Amino acid sequence: MDKSIITVTGRDTVGIIAKVCTILAENNINIQDISQTIVDGIFNMMMIVDTAKSPIVYDELVQRLQNAGSEMGVRILCQKEEIFDKMHRI
Amino acid sequence: MISQREVIETNKMIDEENLDVRTITIGISLLDCADADLEKTCRNIQNKIRHYASRLVETGQAISREYGIPIVNKRVSITPISLVGAACCHTSQDYVRIALALDEVAEEIGINFLGGYSAIVSKGMTTSDRLLIESIPEAMAKTNYICSSVNVGSTKTGINMDAVRLMGEIVRKTALATSERDSLGCAKLVVLCNAPDDNPFMAGAFHGVTEPDAIINVGVSGPGVVKYALQSVRGQSFEVLCETIKKTAFKITRVGQLVAQEASRRLGIPFGIIDLSLAPTPAVGDSVADILQEIGVDKAGAPGTTACLALLNDQVKKGGVMASSYVGGLSGAFIPVSEDQGMIEAAECGALSIEKLEAMTCVCSVGLDMIAIPGDTPATTISGIIADEAAIGMVNQKTTAVRIIPVIGKGVGETVEFGGLLGHAPIMKVNPFGCSDFVSRTGRIPAPIHSFKN
């Protein structure tokens, strides 16, 4: 298990999740959890994914998601889970 | 499972509140590089630094991308060069040759700074210590990446006043040697008392002789995060205030701990310490002075400031030590003037004086830091300022330091621009009364008594 957190923030448009999921599927990355909220038209999505079986170099995944975000006018971050775990769990 | 709220909180700290890891610093022992031949010593030094640190920058960048946390600086600290060069340096020029070799390898591996062009002379100076100290002005003028420090006293040894007198002159000469760059050389030169062996922050970083061959020390940051957290508890009791600072310091330090462990694993170098310092930058919102204002003083320097800082410093440590088992370095709040927008404003409007800063150094982790003073300040007065700070450190068993910049050609009311993380500063007024008879006395101030505590 090699968990990462993907977050998407920005204006809601059609196909954001589809686009992210396509990138993940192409790279054999399993989605474990998705939650999303839309507040005042701002789209907030968080995904927990497992990259353990993915052949892609992590840096490249981060870059590809970021580029996809730029194309759709949203911000997509992909970060390893430990940073959140360390900060919020004793 | 991590909640969306927690993820958003962390990313908000990074995006809006300037949370970052200030530095990954690899400490490298150069003791085994010493040789009787100067050129061979230089080659040994360069090879050893390359061996341990050539992957530092790329590793830091990779960690930064994977976790989404900025890592601002990648640095190297080394064994004090006065020890390494003792066998081969017979003149100050020989030491300058080593400085140039260090600068060359620092540029080659892409690091921001290399610290340890240093001498530890708390009790007395060897011939090589003196030669190194005398070479500092030229070394600072001819290099870009090298930081220098001299430890002139400690609680156990007292204060070496011969070194204090010499350092007053060296600070002035360094200012003169770099006068065409607003005396920038002095921003890379610090005079310490009770210097720690494992400090990752510049300009005082060096790799002490108590350390192993190589070690990774990480300096965290995050004044902006503390300030934003305190905005939500305005007007509330000290208990709530302290609790908020501690929780925030915990979170900041955990990020530092993660980065340190990852860097250690990837580089195959043991993890040393986390330095829990609130290190400001000139960026708006990344200021320790702003925290003091948020606690409740109108401007840094107003009555109450020392108490606010004492509280802040203590809570940062209390929160931080829970987050990491190995805490070291300077650990506390930094109060540099030129690197902190809130401090700059406080100095410009007259709220903050050097004397008040001196009082503040009694309760925080460093000393008089990045303070621009008139270029015509006599060397003896600079020595007096150094002696005062060293005395505070010696008696209170803490690290203190002086990094002041006599800006040649400028006086009170003018401003100096250092650029980048070093920021800009108004020239601050120095007490015009002298202390040359005091500074001219030779020998050392004895160590204070720490017995008879009944």
Interface residues (C-beta under 8 A of the other chain):
Chain A: I5 T7 D33 S35 T37 N44 M46 I48 Y58 D59 V62 L77 C78 Q79 K80 E81 E82 I83 F84 D85 K86 M87 H88
Chain B: M1 I2 Q4 E6 V7 I8 E9 T10 N11 A62 R65 E66 Y67 G68 I69 K251 R254 V255 Q257 L258
